[in-house]
Amino acid sequence: MELTAQAFLETLRGLQSDQEREKIRRHYRGDDGTNVIGVRMKHTFDTAARFTAMPLTEVDKLLDSPYYEARMGAMSILDFKARRKGITDDDRRALYEMYMRRHDRIDSWDFVDRAAPRVVGWYLLDKPRDPLYVLARSSDVWERRTAITATFWFVRHGEIDDALRIAEILLQDPEELIHKSVGTALREVGRVDQDRLVDFLRAHTDAVSRVTLRHATEKLPPDLRTELLSRA
């Protein structure tokens, strides 16, 4: 099989559905100029899995595509590459650098959510997290979403400090898409350390949005959740 951006797009076009195209257009929250082929997300992910060995130069070409599914495919390929057994730190750095360098082509919440935890978070797991604090203060909403979403990987490994610090930076963000991500990060923090989560929410009662609070408290005991929600 030819592992090129062109071959990937041709495969997707063979899976096109007019119904799916309209569904994606309603769901997409990025650049209004983006074109949609009309491919079910599962088919896009399955195709990306088949193209995991695609060279990064070809992934770069997919990121240049005007098609939503092409860029989602690129993000998925990066994610699948990051999951490979035996991946070296140099390889992981190359994935991370591509993600960061091409952030201009990441313009939808699902692109971030698909790749940021493993491509960005995993790479930074044993490294300084300074780049995430730069992203958290960016004027670009998708860079801010990357900052908090990448911390999911740290939390998965029991490290919650950066998630809490970046969440604090983003608590009063103007975008609801950020509030949702912050709430999700805090919810996962609560799985690791419920007391730290509750202390954080109580300490920031005036700053936490209702959306963030609703997501953050999803897994808490009902009485505790009711108490915290009543503070909003």
Phi, psi and chi 1 to 4 in degrees:
 res  aa     phi    psi   chi1   chi2   chi3   chi4
   1 MET       -  135.6 -179.1  174.4   68.0      -
   2 GLU   -77.9  121.0 -169.3  176.9   14.6      -
   3 LEU   -96.9   68.2  -62.2  173.5      -      -
   4 THR  -122.9  161.7   64.5      -      -      -
   5 ALA   -61.6  -38.2      -      -      -      -
   6 GLN   -64.0  -43.5 -178.6  178.4   -9.8      -
   7 ALA   -64.6  -37.0      -      -      -      -
   8 PHE   -62.7  -46.6 -172.2   90.5      -      -
   9 LEU   -64.7  -38.4  -80.6  166.7      -      -
  10 GLU   -64.2  -38.0  -72.3  173.0   -4.6      -
  11 THR   -62.9  -44.2  -58.7      -      -      -
  12 LEU   -63.9  -40.6  -69.1 -176.6      -      -
  13 ARG   -62.1  -29.1  -70.6 -170.1  179.1  101.9
  14 GLY   -72.8   -9.8      -      -      -      -
  15 LEU  -110.6   12.3  -59.5  166.7      -      -
  16 GLN   -67.8  143.3 -171.1  -88.0  -19.7      -
  17 SER  -139.8  129.3  157.0      -      -      -
  18 ASP   -62.3  -39.1  -69.7  -17.5      -      -
  19 GLN   -62.6  -42.2 -178.7  178.9    1.8      -
  20 GLU   -68.3  -34.5 -164.8   64.1   26.6      -
  21 ARG   -60.9  -43.4 -177.2  169.7   59.9 -131.8
  22 GLU   -67.5  -37.0  -66.5  -50.5  -50.7      -
  23 LYS   -62.8  -44.7  177.7 -179.3  174.1 -177.8
  24 ILE   -67.1  -38.6  -66.6  171.5      -      -
  25 ARG   -60.6  -35.3  -79.5  175.3  174.9  164.7
  26 ARG   -71.5  -31.5  -69.4 -166.7  -60.8  -90.8
  27 HIS   -86.3  -31.4  142.7   95.1      -      -
  28 TYR   -66.1  133.8 -176.4   64.1      -      -
  29 ARG  -118.5   19.1  -64.8  -74.1  -63.8  -85.2
  30 GLY  -104.0 -141.1      -      -      -      -
  31 ASP   -62.7  124.7  179.8    3.7      -      -
  32 ASP   -63.2  -19.4  -69.4  -21.3      -      -
  33 GLY   -83.8   -1.6      -      -      -      -
  34 THR   -71.1  137.8  -69.9      -      -      -
  35 ASN   -90.4  153.3  -64.5  -41.8      -      -
  36 VAL  -124.4  128.7  175.5      -      -      -
  37 ILE   -77.1  -47.3  -61.6  171.8      -      -
  38 GLY   106.3   59.6      -      -      -      -
  39 VAL  -123.5  132.2 -179.6      -      -      -
  40 ARG   -56.6  143.3  -75.3 -175.5   60.7 -166.2
  41 MET   -58.2  -40.8 -163.0   62.5   66.3      -
  42 LYS   -58.3  -41.7  179.9 -176.4 -175.4  -55.6
  43 HIS   -66.9  -37.2  -64.8  -29.1      -      -
  44 THR   -64.2  -44.8  -60.7      -      -      -
  45 PHE   -64.6  -42.7  -68.6  160.9      -      -
  46 ASP   -63.3  -39.0  -71.4  -12.5      -      -
  47 THR   -66.3  -42.0  -57.7      -      -      -
  48 ALA   -60.3  -39.7      -      -      -      -
  49 ALA   -61.5  -38.3      -      -      -      -
  50 ARG   -69.0  -25.7  -70.0  169.8   50.7 -157.3
  51 PHE  -102.4   19.1  -80.9   75.8      -      -
  52 THR   -55.5  -33.7  -61.5      -      -      -
  53 ALA   -81.4    5.5      -      -      -      -
  54 MET   -56.7  133.7  175.3 -172.8  -75.4      -
  55 PRO   -60.5  149.0  -20.4   31.7      -      -
  56 LEU   -63.5  -25.9  -72.6 -178.4      -      -
  57 THR   -63.1  -34.4   51.7      -      -      -
  58 GLU   -78.5  -34.2  -66.4  -63.8  -43.7      -
  59 VAL   -60.9  -39.9  177.8      -      -      -
  60 ASP   -58.2  -39.8 -143.7    0.8      -      -
  61 LYS   -65.8  -38.1  -67.9  177.2 -176.4  177.4
  62 LEU   -61.9  -37.8  -81.8 -179.1      -      -
  63 LEU   -66.8  -23.3  -72.2  169.6      -      -
  64 ASP   -80.4  -11.0  -78.9  -31.2      -      -
  65 SER   -67.4  147.0  173.2      -      -      -
  66 PRO   -79.6   -4.4   30.6  -36.4      -      -
  67 TYR   -91.3  132.5  -69.6  103.3      -      -
  68 TYR   -53.1  -49.8  165.7   84.1      -      -
  69 GLU   -65.9  -29.6  -66.2   92.5  -20.8      -
  70 ALA   -66.8  -44.3      -      -      -      -
  71 ARG   -72.3  -35.5  -61.0 -154.0  -58.4  -78.2
  72 MET   -63.6  -38.0  174.6   57.4   82.3      -
  73 GLY   -62.7  -41.3      -      -      -      -
  74 ALA   -61.6  -45.0      -      -      -      -
  75 MET   -61.7  -39.4  -70.3  -68.1  101.2      -
  76 SER   -67.7  -39.4  -60.6      -      -      -
  77 ILE   -62.6  -44.1  -69.7  169.6      -      -
  78 LEU   -58.7  -42.4  -67.3  179.6      -      -
  79 ASP   -63.4  -45.8  177.2   70.2      -      -
  80 PHE   -64.2  -37.8  -77.5  126.8      -      -
  81 LYS   -62.3  -40.5  -75.2  179.2  178.5  -67.0
  82 ALA   -66.2  -23.2      -      -      -      -
  83 ARG   -84.5  -12.0  -63.3  171.6 -172.1 -118.5
  84 ARG   -61.5  138.8  -69.9  176.7  -57.7  174.0
  85 LYS   -68.8  140.2  -67.5 -178.1  179.1  179.2
  86 GLY    80.3    8.1      -      -      -      -
  87 ILE   -64.0  137.1 -176.8  172.8      -      -
  88 THR   -86.5  164.6   67.2      -      -      -
  89 ASP   -66.4  -32.6 -164.4   59.6      -      -
  90 ASP   -64.0  -42.5  -76.0  -15.2      -      -
  91 ASP   -63.8  -42.2  -69.9  -22.5      -      -
  92 ARG   -64.8  -37.4 -159.1  172.4  -71.5  -71.5
  93 ARG   -63.8  -39.3 -176.7  178.4   66.9 -111.0
  94 ALA   -63.0  -38.3      -      -      -      -
  95 LEU   -65.8  -46.4  -58.1  178.1      -      -
  96 TYR   -59.9  -45.7  165.1   81.2      -      -
  97 GLU   -65.6  -36.2  -71.6  178.0  -12.4      -
  98 MET   -66.1  -45.4  171.3  167.8  -77.9      -
  99 TYR   -56.7  -48.6 -177.1  106.9      -      -
 100 MET   -68.6  -39.4  -61.2  -67.7  -84.3      -
 101 ARG   -69.1  -33.7  177.5  173.4   57.5   82.1
 102 ARG  -102.6   26.5  -60.8  -51.1  -46.2  -89.7
 103 HIS   -61.5  -19.7 -140.1  -59.0      -      -
 104 ASP   -64.2  -18.8   62.2  -48.5      -      -
 105 ARG  -101.6    2.6  -58.3  -60.1  -68.9  160.8
 106 ILE  -100.5  100.2  -60.3  172.1      -      -
 107 ASP  -133.4   31.6   64.6  -10.2      -      -
 108 SER  -151.1  145.7 -178.8      -      -      -
 109 TRP   -57.7  -35.9   66.0  -91.8      -      -
 110 ASP   -75.2  -24.3   46.0   -1.6      -      -
 111 PHE   -63.2  -46.3  -65.9  172.2      -      -
 112 VAL   -61.9  -49.7  173.4      -      -      -
 113 ASP   -65.2  -29.9  -68.1    7.7      -      -
 114 ARG   -68.5  -39.5  177.8   65.0 -177.0  172.2
 115 ALA  -117.4  -25.7      -      -      -      -
 116 ALA   -59.6  -42.2      -      -      -      -
 117 PRO   -59.3  -49.1  -27.9   37.7      -      -
 118 ARG   -87.3  -36.5  -70.7 -178.6  175.3   82.3
 119 VAL   -76.5  -42.9  174.6      -      -      -
 120 VAL   -94.6  -54.6  178.4      -      -      -
 121 GLY   -61.5  -44.8      -      -      -      -
 122 TRP   -64.1  -41.8 -159.8  -20.1      -      -
 123 TYR   -61.3  -40.0  174.5   68.8      -      -
 124 LEU   -85.6    0.6  -66.3  175.5      -      -
 125 LEU   -55.9  -39.5 -173.3   60.7      -      -
 126 ASP  -111.3   26.3   59.9   -8.5      -      -
 127 LYS  -134.2  165.6  -61.5  173.1  179.9   65.3
 128 PRO   -58.2  142.3  -24.7   35.5      -      -
 129 ARG   -98.4   14.6  -76.9   80.5 -173.2  -92.2
 130 ASP   -50.2  -40.3  -56.3   62.1      -      -
 131 PRO   -57.5  -30.5  -26.5   36.4      -      -
 132 LEU   -70.7  -32.8  -62.2 -174.3      -      -
 133 TYR   -71.0  -31.5  -69.1   86.1      -      -
 134 VAL   -65.7  -46.3  174.1      -      -      -
 135 LEU   -63.3  -38.4  -66.7  179.2      -      -
 136 ALA   -61.9  -24.9      -      -      -      -
 137 ARG  -102.7   10.8  -66.9 -179.9  171.3   88.4
 138 SER   -71.8  155.7  169.7      -      -      -
 139 SER   -80.6   -8.9   61.3      -      -      -
 140 ASP   -92.7  123.2 -175.7  -80.3      -      -
 141 VAL   -61.2  -35.1   61.2      -      -      -
 142 TRP   -74.3  -31.3  -50.1  118.7      -      -
 143 GLU   -67.7  -38.7  -69.3 -171.9   -7.5      -
 144 ARG   -66.0  -38.0  -59.9 -162.8  -56.8  -84.7
 145 ARG   -66.7  -38.2 -173.5  157.9  175.8  132.0
 146 THR   -58.8  -42.9  -70.7      -      -      -
 147 ALA   -55.9  -48.8      -      -      -      -
 148 ILE   -78.6  -35.2 -169.0   63.2      -      -
 149 THR   -69.4  -34.9  -56.2      -      -      -
 150 ALA   -61.5  -29.3      -      -      -      -
 151 THR   -69.8  -13.9   69.6      -      -      -
 152 PHE   -55.3  -36.2  -66.4    1.1      -      -
 153 TRP   -69.8  -36.1 -162.1 -105.1      -      -
 154 PHE   -64.1  -45.3  -51.7  155.4      -      -
 155 VAL   -62.4  -39.3  176.1      -      -      -
 156 ARG   -57.6  -28.0  178.0  170.3  175.9  169.8
 157 HIS  -100.2   17.8  -71.8  -95.3      -      -
 158 GLY    83.8    7.0      -      -      -      -
 159 GLU  -102.7  110.9  -61.1 -176.4   20.7      -
 160 ILE  -111.6   -9.7   63.4  175.6      -      -
 161 ASP   -61.0  -45.6  -71.3  -12.0      -      -
 162 ASP   -68.2  -36.5  -72.2  -66.9      -      -
 163 ALA   -60.1  -44.0      -      -      -      -
 164 LEU   -67.6  -40.4  -69.8  172.5      -      -
 165 ARG   -67.5  -42.3  -71.4  172.0 -173.2  146.0
 166 ILE   -71.7  -36.6  -69.2  173.9      -      -
 167 ALA   -58.4  -41.3      -      -      -      -
 168 GLU   -62.5  -39.6 -174.3  173.1   16.8      -
 169 ILE   -61.1  -36.0  -67.8  169.8      -      -
 170 LEU   -99.2    3.0  -63.4  172.2      -      -
 171 LEU   -56.8  -37.1  -81.1 -179.0      -      -
 172 GLN  -107.3   27.7  -65.8 -177.8  -63.2      -
 173 ASP   -59.0  144.7 -164.7  -83.6      -      -
 174 PRO   -74.2  -12.5   25.9  -35.0      -      -
 175 GLU  -101.3  129.5  -63.1  -71.4  -16.7      -
 176 GLU   -63.0  -32.1 -176.6  173.6  -44.4      -
 177 LEU   -60.3  -29.9  -76.4  167.4      -      -
 178 ILE   -77.8  -39.8  -59.0  -59.0      -      -
 179 HIS   -57.2  -41.0  -64.6  170.0      -      -
 180 LYS   -64.8  -43.9  -70.0  179.2  178.3  178.7
 181 SER   -66.0  -40.2  -68.5      -      -      -
 182 VAL   -63.1  -43.3  169.5      -      -      -
 183 GLY   -61.2  -40.0      -      -      -      -
 184 THR   -64.9  -43.2  -59.9      -      -      -
 185 ALA   -60.8  -43.6      -      -      -      -
 186 LEU   -66.2  -38.4  -67.3  173.9      -      -
 187 ARG   -57.9  -43.2 -177.8 -167.6   68.1 -155.1
 188 GLU   -69.0  -33.7  -63.7  -50.8  -59.3      -
 189 VAL   -58.7  -41.0  164.3      -      -      -
 190 GLY   -63.0  -26.6      -      -      -      -
 191 ARG   -68.5  -30.7  -67.0  178.5 -174.6  -89.0
 192 VAL   -86.5  -43.5  176.4      -      -      -
 193 ASP  -148.8   91.9 -168.5  -30.3      -      -
 194 GLN   -60.9  -39.6  179.7  177.0  -62.5      -
 195 ASP   -62.8  -40.3  -69.8  -17.6      -      -
 196 ARG   -64.3  -40.1  -72.6  -79.0  -59.1  -81.9
 197 LEU   -62.6  -50.7  168.1   61.8      -      -
 198 VAL   -61.9  -42.8  172.7      -      -      -
 199 ASP   -60.2  -42.0  -71.7  -13.1      -      -
 200 PHE   -62.0  -47.7  179.8   90.3      -      -
 201 LEU   -65.2  -39.9  -66.4  175.4      -      -
 202 ARG   -67.6  -35.4  -74.0  174.7  172.7  160.4
 203 ALA   -72.5  -21.8      -      -      -      -
 204 HIS  -119.6   31.8  -63.7   88.8      -      -
 205 THR   -50.7  -43.3  -62.0      -      -      -
 206 ASP   -74.5  -17.9  -65.6  -22.4      -      -
 207 ALA  -102.6  -23.2      -      -      -      -
 208 VAL   -76.1  125.4  179.5      -      -      -
 209 SER   -73.5  159.8   73.6      -      -      -
 210 ARG   -59.8  -40.0 -174.4   76.3  179.2  179.7
 211 VAL   -62.3  -48.4  170.3      -      -      -
 212 THR   -60.5  -45.3  -66.2      -      -      -
 213 LEU   -63.5  -41.1 -168.3   58.9      -      -
 214 ARG   -61.7  -44.1 -169.3  169.1   64.2 -115.3
 215 HIS   -70.3  -41.1  -78.0   75.4      -      -
 216 ALA   -65.0  -30.3      -      -      -      -
 217 THR   -98.8    6.1   58.8      -      -      -
 218 GLU   -52.5  -39.3  -82.5 -179.6   -3.4      -
 219 LYS  -101.3    6.9  -58.4  -59.0 -179.4 -179.3
 220 LEU   -79.9  158.3  -67.7  178.7      -      -
 221 PRO   -55.4  144.2  -25.9   35.1      -      -
 222 PRO   -53.2  -42.7  -27.1   35.1      -      -
 223 ASP   -67.3  -38.4   56.3  -19.7      -      -
 224 LEU   -69.4  -39.7 -173.6   53.0      -      -
 225 ARG   -63.7  -43.9 -175.4  171.4 -162.1 -120.4
 226 THR   -60.0  -42.9  -61.4      -      -      -
 227 GLU   -60.9  -47.2  179.5 -131.9  -44.7      -
 228 LEU   -67.6  -40.1  -70.2  166.8      -      -
 229 LEU   -65.3  -31.5  -72.4  172.5      -      -
 230 SER   -68.5  -16.4   70.0      -      -      -
 231 ARG   -79.8  -21.3  -67.8  167.6  171.4 -103.0
 232 ALA   -72.7      -      -      -      -      -
